[in-house]
Amino acid sequence: MTFQHRTVAVLGAGTMGSGIATVTARAGHSTLLYDLDEGRVKQGLDQVGAFLDRSVNLGKLSAEDAATAKAGLRGTTDLRDLTATDVVIEAVFEDLAVKKDLFTQLDDIVSEHTLFHTNTSTLSVTAIAAGSRRPERVVGTHYCNPAPLMKLVEVANGRHTADWAHDASLEFLASASKTTIVTKDRPGFILNRFLIPWENSCINALESGLGTVKSIDTAVKGALGHPMGPFELLDIVGLDIHRQVAMRLYEQLRDPRFFPPPMVDRMIAAGDLGRKTGAGFYTYDDNRLFGS
Ligand SMILES: NC(=O)c1ccc[n+]([C@@H]2O[C@H](COP(=O)([O-])OP(=O)(O)OC[C@H]3O[C@@H](n4cnc5c(N)ncnc54)[C@H](O)[C@@H]3O)[C@@H](O)[C@H]2O)c1
């Protein structure tokens, strides 16, 4: 199977789903964005469109390629629209029962040749794939947030993933200009094993008054060469998602470095979740879920 101009369905139109739909649409794949919530679908499509427009304005994408990407992009709240899909990329809530149930529903809808990707941060690919009658076709693909800007995707096979499905997934991700690393189906894969404790230590440094949001971000960008500081990144990820991922990894690994600092709870209680609520460590007056 070669991966050019394929039909892709992205399930879940939240932060990751709309980011991943941007990636696949920009790569020339016909992209269907699905969510249970019609408002989320509309918001997700708007996010993709706005990102493509900004890319044109910044000279990173031709107007023609942006127009092609937009022409191939559609939204739906009806799973039955997925019948002719080559690749399904699941990015719904981080909830095993929800993800498994979606894979079970897909069994009776999509064709026999469909490849399934699941975008989980903390759950087992094997456990998610157990919801499908075709676990050999299910591959874990952990995109980095913001998906349109970050090149890396971690790829992890479930216990029953077939070698050809793994290889085809690497090929598909290459078609979308992604760099892949192969890892194991273990909690946090590679990246979140060090990213979550590091983000927690940056929040602890802030909470103990060692620096300000701005000075810590400046230090990380200036000294380590990161394109974003930890607080800019956490505002994109969402404090609620950070807490959930941190707690889930803490529960599985029993390592106190994963335990979210108290400041995270206070920010969540105040509704300051990051970009998606207009305020987190910074405040925002645009509606962007991810940067340019
Ligand atoms: N946010 C991150 O930084 C990040 C990074 C990598 C991976 N992930 C993973 O990506 C997945 C999505 O995370 P997110 O941050 O985009 O979450 P989100 O809450 O922003 O979006 C989830 C979307 O899924 C939709 N949804 C829930 N149940 C559904 C169902 N049964 N059918 C269709 N749509 C449904 C919701 O309406 C919502 O729009 C999670 O598994 C998360 O762990 C997140």
The ligand as a Tripos MOL2 file, in Angstrom:
@<TRIPOS>MOLECULE
LIG
   44    48     1     0     0
SMALL
NO_CHARGES

@<TRIPOS>ATOM
      1 N1         -3.1600   17.0350   24.5830 N.am      1 LIG1
      2 C1         -1.9610   16.4970   24.3750 C.2       1 LIG1
      3 O1         -0.9030   17.1490   24.5550 O.2       1 LIG1
      4 C2         -1.8230   15.0880   23.8490 C.ar      1 LIG1
      5 C3         -0.6110   14.6910   23.2710 C.ar      1 LIG1
      6 C4         -0.5070   13.4110   22.7340 C.ar      1 LIG1
      7 C5         -1.5740   12.5500   22.8310 C.ar      1 LIG1
      8 N2         -2.7460   12.9440   23.4000 N.ar      1 LIG1
      9 C6         -3.8640   11.9890   23.4330 C.3       1 LIG1
     10 O2         -4.7630   12.3410   22.3920 O.3       1 LIG1
     11 C7         -6.0980   11.9950   22.7620 C.3       1 LIG1
     12 C8         -6.9820   13.2340   22.6380 C.3       1 LIG1
     13 O3         -6.4810   14.2320   23.4900 O.3       1 LIG1
     14 P1         -6.9110   15.7650   23.3150 P.3       1 LIG1
     15 O4         -5.9550   16.5420   24.1320 O.co2     1 LIG1
     16 O5         -7.1090   16.0810   21.8870 O.co2     1 LIG1
     17 O6         -8.3480   15.7220   24.0420 O.3       1 LIG1
     18 P2         -9.5720   16.7600   23.8920 P.3       1 LIG1
     19 O7        -10.3520   16.6240   25.1360 O.co2     1 LIG1
     20 O8         -9.0680   18.0970   23.4550 O.co2     1 LIG1
     21 O9        -10.4180   16.1680   22.6640 O.3       1 LIG1
     22 C9        -11.0560   14.9060   22.7010 C.3       1 LIG1
     23 C10       -12.2190   14.9510   21.7180 C.3       1 LIG1
     24 O10       -12.7530   13.6420   21.6310 O.3       1 LIG1
     25 C11       -14.1480   13.7630   21.4820 C.3       1 LIG1
     26 N3        -14.7600   12.4840   21.8550 N.ar      1 LIG1
     27 C12       -14.8260   11.9090   23.0630 C.ar      1 LIG1
     28 N4        -15.4340   10.7030   22.9780 N.ar      1 LIG1
     29 C13       -15.7150   10.5090   21.6600 C.ar      1 LIG1
     30 C14       -16.3100    9.4620   20.9240 C.ar      1 LIG1
     31 N5        -16.7290    8.3400   21.5100 N.pl3     1 LIG1
     32 N6        -16.4470    9.6160   19.5920 N.ar      1 LIG1
     33 C15       -16.0160   10.7500   18.9850 C.ar      1 LIG1
     34 N7        -15.4370   11.7750   19.6360 N.ar      1 LIG1
     35 C16       -15.2980   11.6560   20.9650 C.ar      1 LIG1
     36 C17       -14.5360   14.9160   22.3930 C.3       1 LIG1
     37 O11       -15.7950   15.4780   22.0370 O.3       1 LIG1
     38 C18       -13.3730   15.8760   22.1600 C.3       1 LIG1
     39 O12       -13.6630   16.7960   21.1200 O.3       1 LIG1
     40 C19        -6.0140   11.4330   24.1760 C.3       1 LIG1
     41 O13        -5.9340   10.0390   24.1060 O.3       1 LIG1
     42 C20        -4.7060   12.0290   24.6990 C.3       1 LIG1
     43 O14        -4.0980   11.2480   25.7060 O.3       1 LIG1
     44 C21        -2.8930   14.2150   23.9000 C.ar      1 LIG1
@<TRIPOS>BOND
     1     1     2 1
     2     2     3 2
     3     2     4 1
     4     4     5 ar
     5     4    44 ar
     6     5     6 ar
     7     6     7 ar
     8     7     8 ar
     9     8     9 1
    10     8    44 ar
    11     9    10 1
    12     9    42 1
    13    10    11 1
    14    11    12 1
    15    11    40 1
    16    12    13 1
    17    13    14 1
    18    14    15 2
    19    14    16 1
    20    14    17 1
    21    17    18 1
    22    18    19 2
    23    18    20 1
    24    18    21 1
    25    21    22 1
    26    22    23 1
    27    23    24 1
    28    23    38 1
    29    24    25 1
    30    25    26 1
    31    25    36 1
    32    26    27 ar
    33    26    35 ar
    34    27    28 ar
    35    28    29 ar
    36    29    30 ar
    37    29    35 ar
    38    30    31 1
    39    30    32 ar
    40    32    33 ar
    41    33    34 ar
    42    34    35 ar
    43    36    37 1
    44    36    38 1
    45    38    39 1
    46    40    41 1
    47    40    42 1
    48    42    43 1
@<TRIPOS>SUBSTRUCTURE
     1 LIG1         1 GROUP 0 **** ****
